[in-house]
Amino acid sequence: IEKAIEILGSPFYEEKLRSLSITQLNELYMEMEVLIREFSETLISELAYRDELEYGKELKNTFISLLLAVQNRRRQFHVEKKKGKAQIKPSASTGDPKYLTTVIPYNTDTAPENQTLQVLIKKFGLI
């Protein structure tokens, strides 16, 4: 691999390649194949990691949007209730709407896992 880097890093690598014997060229070819394979594996793993990060970012954005929508609905309900315009549909058993209360797990040291966000997004979608 050092030979390949040395030859390809030189401005006169074409002349150096012409001066190599067939065996040296075959060795260089094999080293280049190994190097390409290693770089390809690294590239694939880095692309997979990038996709995982992108998916996590999308989940977080969706979660934040849904959380803000729920907060806005609660705020709107309280404002309308204070104005006396109970335009929000009452539930069947009582005259007041029902709210599901839940605690969203939060740890200041680490962000929630993607699975946790998926569950919370699913629950927010039901509201």
C-alpha positions as CSV (number, residue, x, y, z in Angstrom):
1,I,0.0,0.0,0.0
2,E,2.9,2.3,0.7
3,K,4.3,1.6,-2.7
4,A,0.9,2.6,-4.3
5,I,0.7,5.8,-2.3
6,E,4.3,6.6,-3.2
7,I,3.8,6.1,-6.9
8,L,0.4,7.7,-7.2
9,G,1.5,10.6,-5.0
10,S,4.4,11.5,-7.3
11,P,3.9,13.9,-10.2
12,F,5.8,11.6,-12.4
13,Y,3.8,8.5,-11.6
14,E,3.2,7.6,-15.3
15,E,7.0,7.3,-15.8
16,K,7.4,5.3,-12.7
17,L,4.6,2.9,-13.7
18,R,6.3,2.4,-17.1
19,S,9.6,1.5,-15.4
20,L,8.0,-1.2,-13.2
21,S,8.2,-4.9,-14.0
22,I,5.1,-7.1,-14.6
23,T,5.5,-8.6,-11.1
24,Q,5.8,-5.2,-9.5
25,L,2.7,-4.0,-11.5
26,N,0.8,-7.1,-10.3
27,E,1.8,-6.4,-6.7
28,L,0.8,-2.8,-7.1
29,Y,-2.5,-3.9,-8.6
30,M,-3.3,-6.2,-5.7
31,E,-2.4,-3.5,-3.2
32,M,-4.7,-1.1,-5.0
33,E,-7.5,-3.6,-5.0
34,V,-7.2,-4.1,-1.2
35,L,-7.0,-0.4,-0.7
36,I,-10.2,0.2,-2.8
37,R,-12.0,-2.6,-1.0
38,E,-11.1,-1.0,2.4
39,F,-12.2,2.4,1.3
40,S,-15.4,1.1,-0.1
41,E,-16.3,-0.7,3.1
42,T,-15.5,2.5,5.0
43,L,-17.6,4.6,2.7
44,I,-20.6,2.2,3.0
45,S,-20.4,2.2,6.8
46,E,-20.1,6.0,6.9
47,L,-23.1,6.4,4.5
48,A,-25.1,4.0,6.7
49,Y,-24.2,6.1,9.7
50,R,-25.2,9.3,7.9
51,D,-28.5,7.8,7.0
52,E,-29.1,6.8,10.6
53,L,-28.4,10.3,11.8
54,E,-30.6,11.8,9.1
55,Y,-33.5,9.4,10.1
56,G,-33.0,10.4,13.8
57,K,-33.1,14.1,12.8
58,E,-36.4,13.6,10.9
59,L,-37.9,11.7,13.9
60,K,-36.9,14.5,16.3
61,N,-38.3,17.2,13.9
62,T,-41.6,15.2,13.6
63,F,-41.8,14.8,17.4
64,I,-41.2,18.5,18.0
65,S,-43.9,19.4,15.4
66,L,-46.4,17.1,17.0
67,L,-45.6,18.3,20.5
68,L,-46.0,21.9,19.4
69,A,-49.4,21.1,17.8
70,V,-50.6,19.5,21.0
71,Q,-49.4,22.4,23.1
72,N,-51.2,24.8,20.7
73,R,-54.4,22.9,20.9
74,R,-54.3,23.0,24.7
75,R,-53.5,26.7,24.7
76,Q,-56.3,27.4,22.2
77,F,-58.8,25.4,24.4
78,H,-57.9,27.3,27.5
79,V,-58.2,30.7,25.7
80,E,-61.6,29.7,24.3
81,K,-62.7,28.4,27.7
82,K,-61.8,31.7,29.3
83,K,-63.7,33.7,26.6
84,G,-66.7,31.4,27.2
85,K,-66.7,30.2,23.6
86,A,-66.6,26.4,24.3
87,Q,-66.5,25.6,20.6
88,I,-64.5,22.5,21.3
89,K,-66.6,19.3,20.9
90,P,-67.5,18.0,24.4
91,S,-67.1,14.3,25.1
92,A,-70.1,12.0,25.4
93,S,-70.0,11.4,29.1
94,T,-69.4,15.0,30.3
95,G,-69.7,18.4,29.0
96,D,-65.9,19.1,29.2
97,P,-63.3,17.7,26.8
98,K,-61.0,15.1,28.1
99,Y,-57.2,15.3,27.9
100,L,-54.8,12.4,28.1
101,T,-52.0,13.3,30.4
102,T,-48.6,11.6,30.1
103,V,-45.1,12.3,31.1
104,I,-42.6,12.4,28.3
105,P,-39.3,10.8,29.4
106,Y,-36.5,13.3,29.2
107,N,-32.9,12.9,30.2
108,T,-30.7,16.0,30.0
109,D,-27.5,13.9,29.4
110,T,-28.7,12.0,26.4
111,A,-31.4,12.4,23.7
112,P,-34.2,9.8,23.6
113,E,-33.6,6.8,21.4
114,N,-35.2,6.5,18.0
115,Q,-37.5,3.7,19.2
116,T,-38.8,5.9,22.0
117,L,-39.4,8.8,19.6
118,Q,-41.3,6.5,17.2
119,V,-43.6,5.4,20.0
120,L,-44.2,8.9,21.2
121,I,-44.9,10.1,17.6
122,K,-47.4,7.2,17.2
123,K,-49.2,8.3,20.4
124,F,-49.2,11.9,19.4
125,G,-50.7,10.9,16.1
126,L,-53.7,9.3,17.9
127,I,-54.5,12.5,19.7
